[in-house]
């Protein structure tokens, strides 16, 4: 790196809105992308890869608007190794205060065989496309896709070509999650030492988690000299996902004794954005997920509990507060006012507008009437549940009553508002949830197929809110819905209806996009 004062800072390159959204079923709406981008910008992410502008008109418009709105972060658009892609990416990001073009091509023998390019032909293409990108902006990132399975001599050759053509960041992707930490470090170290000009650019690492080593591989690359890590919130991404932002940032912070590298990330915002990405993507965070999982700060063993009571550091290497998670229960009840609720939201790092606060307050009052204790996690779930895309509510749930038990048939009486008109029906099914979904389909016929139905409790106890996630697919389009309620069947109905609403918008507006699976 040319700026020696920056040697000990690791740049965080977040690709949740590009690689993360490539996860089947994780597609986000335009408004959701803008919201997540704003949160990333505010928490201190250095570079936001906002999307793949050539993939669709919707992706282009999202990247363009994120670029216009960004205040701090560099905004990056992905492009394949052709001039059309590169120019489209630049058109989308050029409005940012700090725009970047990220262009890539597969360099391993397997990937070279797909377009049938010889090593020399690919080298010429890399020179031409990186040069073209550099003529548009002075911030160009280049990636040799499947770098970890590319012959070392050839990898050194094409990296040198990209640097000479004007690339300022060289990203080394472990596209298929194949490598191990020692190999990851040795590869970065080799490139820095062997490639002319390697000490004048930023080397980056992009690790997939197919073998569960993405974060370890990223940290090993940093120790070897990489100064940018590509990652996603909650590790979202193709197949098994990517290096998780929360893991890499907290590892650098907690183990500063052996990894004295800093980041700009405001860690107190981690839990907030983790929960929001989970909500909009429909991918629940697994309970034992590092840093942000529900059990990350939970202790059941008697020995652990005894140690925690005496000194929390005996069994916790970070504090819940470090990631913006308050451990206390909410000292509010049904008699609490709106001002007290806003104060608690501020304490949790949750900023809401006046209209959303009114909605949250109504739901809070209803929840307080039904629950013995209302916890911080309950409030976070309420906020997430009111942050959905209300503008696309073609279908609304008006009322629901179910009949269930050991003696069937189980049935659901439901009233929906569809395009402003109330309709109702009674349907049976194999259980109350199945009956409810059958009732919705009877009033709003659809060919959508239920791919995922998942329930998780927000807090403990029989009166806990349940968060339900639903994924639907129809004609190649996928949508998700998520809702929380103390009544699991009501939460299921709301999540199913949310997914249906989103699916109608995508079926009506989306056009066939370009397949870009495993781009990195």
N, C-alpha and C positions, 0 to 999 in steps of 0.2 A: 504494500500500500504506500502511496506517495506521501500521504499526510501522516507523519510518524506520531502525532498527538492522538490519532484515532486508533492506534494499534490495539488498545485494550478494550475497544468497544465493539460489540457484536451487533450488526444491523439485523433487524427482524423484518423479514419479507413474508407478509401474510398472504396466502393464496386461497383463503376460505371461499372467496367469491368466484374463484376460477376452478382450481383443482377440487376444492371441497364440494362445490356445486355439481361436479361431475359424478358424485356418488349417485347411483340410481335411486331416484325418489327424493333427492335433496334439493330439487329445483326451487329457487326462491322467486317471489314476485318482485317486480320493479321497486316497489316501495320498501320491501324488506331488504333488498340489496343496498339501497340508499341508507337505510337505518343502520345496518351492520357496518357499512363503510364509515359512517359518521362516528360510530362507537370506536372503531379501530383507529381512526384519525385522532380522536380525543385521548385514547389511552397511550399514544406514543409510538405506534407502529411506524417504522421508517419507510417501508415500501408496501403499498397495497396493490396486489395484482387483482384488478377489478373485473377482469373477464377476458373473453376471447372475441374481440369485436367482429371478426369475419363470420363467426358461427351463426349469427342471426341478427335481424334488425333490433330485436329486443335487447340482446347482449350489447350491441353497439350503443344504443341509447342509454343503457345503464352505465356503461363505462364512461361515456361522454358526460353524463350528469354528475357522476361521482368526481370526475376530474374538475368540473366547474365548481363543485361545492367544497372540495378538499381545502383544508387550511394549513396543514402541517406536513402530511405524508407525501412522498413521491407516489404518483399514480402510474401504474404499469398496465400495458395491454399485451396479450400474447399473440404471436404471429408465427405461422409456419415459414419455411425457407422459400418464400416467393414474394415478388414485389407487390402483388395485389394484397396479400395478407398484411404486409408491413405498412403499406400506405393506409389501409383501413384502420390498423391499430393506431397509427399516428393521428389520423383524423379524430379518433375518439379521445386520445389522451392529451392532445396539444393544448387543450384549454386549462390544464393543470398548471399550478405554479411550478411544479417539478415533474415533468413528464418523462416516461421511460418506455422504450420498446423492448420487448423480450422475444427474441426469435430463436427457433430451435430446429434441429434435425436429428434423426436417429443415426448414430455413427457406428453401432456395433455391426458385426457381420450379418446378424439376423435382420436388422433394420435397413442395412444397405441393400439387402436382397429384395426388399419390397419394391422400391422404385427402379431396381436394376442398375444402380449407379456404381461405377468403379471407384476406387479410392481417389483417383485423380479427378474424376468428374465431380465427386462430392466436395472435394477440396475447393475446386473452382466455384461451385455453387455457394459454398460457405463464404468465400471471399466476396463474391458479388452481392449476396443478400445482406451481409453485415455492413458492407460499404454503403449500400443503399439506405439502410436504417440510419447509419451515422450521418449521412447527408441530410436527414430529416431532423435529427436531434443528437445532442452530444452525450446523451445518457442511454447507452445501448447494452443490453444484457444478452449473452449468447449461451445456449445450452446444447451440449452433445447428448441427446436422449440415449438412455441405456449406456451411459458412460462407464459404469462399473463392469460391463461385459465387452467393452471395446478394447482392442489390442493397444497396449501402452504406447508403443511407438507411433501408431496412427493417432491416438488421442493427443499425444504431445504435438504432433504435426498440425492437427486441425485447431487446437487451442492457440498455437502460435499464429496461425493464419487469421483467426478471429481477432486476436489482439492487434495484429498489424492492420487489420481492416477497420479498427476503431472501437471494438467492444471494450467497455470499461468495467464490466462485471462478467466473470466467467462462472457459470453455474454447473456443478458436476452432479447430475442426478443419478440416484440409485433407483431407476424407474420401476424395477420389479422387486425391490426389497430383498435383493440377493446377497449383498455384501455383509461383512462383519466389522466391528469397530476397528480392529487393527488394520484391516484392509482399507477401510475408509480413511484413516489417518495417513497411511503410507501413500495412497493415491494423491491426496492433496499435497503432501510434502514433496512427492516426486515432481508434480507439475510446477510447483513454485520454484523448485531448485533447477529443473531441467529446461523449462520453456523460457526462451528469451523474452523479456518484458513481463514475466510472471510476477515479479516483485512490484510492478507498477499498476496492477489491477486488483480488484477485490475478487477473491475466490469465494464462491457460495456453495452450499450443499443442500440438496433436496432429497430427502430419504423417505421411501415408502416403508410400511410397517408389516410387510407380509410375513416376516419371521419374528416380529415383535422387537426389532432392534433399531427402529428409526431414531429415537431420541439418543440412544447410545452411539449410533453411527454419526449423528450430527455433532454431538459433543466431542467425539474423537476427531472429527474434521476440524472443529474449532481449535482444539489443542495443537493440531498440526499446522494451523495458519489460516484456515478459512475465517472470514470475518462477516459472512452473511449466512443466515439460516433461513431456509424456506420452510414454512410451517402453516398449520391451520388451527383454528379454534376447535377444541375437543378432538383433534387428530382426524377430523373429517377428510374424506378423500377417496380416490379410486381404491377398490378392493378392500384391503385391511386398513387403509387410511395412510396418513402422513405423520411426520413429527408433529406433536401437539405443541402449540405455542405456550400453553401454561406449563408444560413439563420442561421445555428448554429454558424458559425465563426463570422459573423457580429453581431449577438445578444450578443455573449460573449464580443465582442469588444465595442459595443455601450453601453451596460448595465454593464460595469465593476464596476459600483458603488454598484450594488446589487449582481453581479455574478463575483467576483474577480478571474476569472480563465483565464489562458492564453493559447494560441495555437502558434504553429510555422508557421502557414500559412501566406504566403506572399499575403496579400489581394489584392495587385495591379494586381495580375494575375487572379483574379476571373472572370472578364468579358471575358478575352481572352479564358479561357478554357470553360466557359459556352457556348460561341458562337461556339467553335470548336466541343464540344460534341453534340450540337444541329445539327450542319452540318453533322457530320458523322452518327448520329443515325437517322436523318430524323424527329426528334421530335422538332418542333418549340417551343420556349419559349413563353408562354402566355404573352400578353402585360402587364397585371397587376400582374405578378409574383413578389414576394418579392425580393428585392435587384437587380436582373438581368433583370427584365422585362423592356420592352421599355418605359412603363409609370412610372417606379419607381422614375424617377427624372423629370417627366413632370408635368406642372402646367397650368390648363386652367382657373380656377376660378379667377375672377378679384381681389378678396380679397387676394387669395394666390399669384397671380402675383405681386400685390403691396407689399406684405410682402417680397417676394423673392428679389425684386429690392432694398429694404431697408436693409434687412439682411437675407441671405439665411437660417440661422439657425431657422428662424421663422417657416418654413415648411419643413425643411430637417434635419433629425437626423444623416445623414452621407453625405459625399461629394462624387460626382461622381468619383473624383480622387482616393478615398479610395479603389475602386474596379478596378481601371485601366481604367475608362471610361473618356475620354476627352470630355468636353461639347462644345468646340468651333468648328466652321466650319473649313474646311481645307483651309488654305490660299494658295492654289496652283491652277494653271490653265493649259491650254493646252501648255503654253510656259515654264512650269516648267521642270527642268531636273531630271535625275535619282537620283542625290545626294540629292536633296530636298525631293524627295519621300522617300528615305531610312531614312532620318532624321525624317520625320513624322512617319514612321513605327516604328522607335526606340522609339519615344515619346509615341506611343500607346502600347509599350511593345510587338510588333510583330517582331519576329526574322525570317528572310527569307534568303535562300541561294541565290547566284548570279543568278542561272538559274530561280528560282521562281521570283526573282525581275524583271528579263527581261520580263517575262510573265505578271506580275502585271503592269509593266510600260506601256506595249502596251495597256492593257485593261484600264488603268487609262487615257491614252491619248484619247482613243476612248470615254470613259465616259465623259471626260471634254469637248469634242466637242459637246456632246448631252445634257449636263445638265447645268443649270444656276449656280448652286452651288454644289460643291462636299464636302460632310460632312465626318467626321471621320467614321461614321457608313458605309458609302459607301466604304471606303477603307478597313474596316474590312470584309465587304462582298466580296470584290474582292480577298482578301487573302484567305478566306475560299473557294471561288470558284476555286482557282488555286491549292488548297491543296489536291484535290481528287486523287484517285488511277489511274493515267494515264496509268499504265502498263496493265490495263485490258480493254483498249478501243478497243474492237472488232468492235464497231459501232461508227462512228464519224459523227457529223452534219457538212455538207459542206455549204449548203445554204437553206434558207426557205423563201417563199413568200406566204402570205395568202390573201384571198379575203373574206371580211365579210361586214356586214351591214344589213339593214332592209329587203333587197331583197335577197333571197337565190338563189341557194344553196351556203353555205359557203364552201370554198375550200382551199386546201393547196398544193402548188408546193414545193417539197422537194428533195434535193440531199443529199444522205448519202454516206459515205465511209465505206464499210463492208469488213473486212479482206483485206484492201488495194485497193479494187475495187469500183469505183464510180457507183452508181445506182440512178435512179430518178423515180418519179411517181407524179401523181396528184390525190388527193382523196377529197371527200366531207364529210361533217359531220354536226352535230348539233352544229354549232359554230366553230370558228377558232381553238380552242384547240382540240376539238373532231376530226376535220378534220386532224389536224397535227398528232395526235396519230394514226388515221386510216392510214395515209400515212406511218408512221414508221412501222406499223404492216404489211402493204402491201409489203414492201421491206424486212422486217425481220419477217416472220410469227412466232407468239408465242401464247402459251396458257395462258400466264401470265394474271392474273386478277388485274385490278386497284382497290386497296382497299382504298387509300387515295389520294386526290389531294387538296393541300392547298396553298393559295397565301397570302403573307403578304408583306407590303411595308417596305423597309429598312429605308427610310427617308420620309419626307413630300413632297407634291407637285405632280403635274401631270407628272413631269419628273423623279419621284423617281424610284430607282431600285426596282424591285419586286423579292422577294425570293420565289421560288416555291419548294414545297416538294411533292414527289411522293412516294407511297408505292405499290409494286407489290408482288403478291404471285403466286406460281406455284408448284404443287406437294409437298405441305407442306413447301416449302422454301420461305422465305420472304426477300425482298431487298428494299432498299430505295435509293432515289436520290434527290439531292437538287442543285439548281442553281439560280444565280441572274443575272438580266439584266434589262435595262430600258424598254425593250420590253417583256411584260408578256408572249406572245406566244413563243418567242425564249427561255426564261427561262424555260417555260413548256417543250419544246422539249428537251432541254439539260438535265433537271431533269429526264425526262422519259427515255432518252437514257442512262443516268448514271445508273439508276435503272436496266435497261435491261442488261447492261454490267455486273453489279455485280451479277445479277441473273444467268447469264450463267456460271460464275465462280463457284457459289455455287452449281448449279445443277450438274456441272461436277465433282467437287472435294469433296463435302461434303458427309459424310456417316451418316446413321441414328445414332443420338446421344441418350444419356440417358435422359429421361424426368426428370427434376429436378425442376419443378415448385414449387414455395413457399418454397424453401430451406431457411428458416428464414422468 
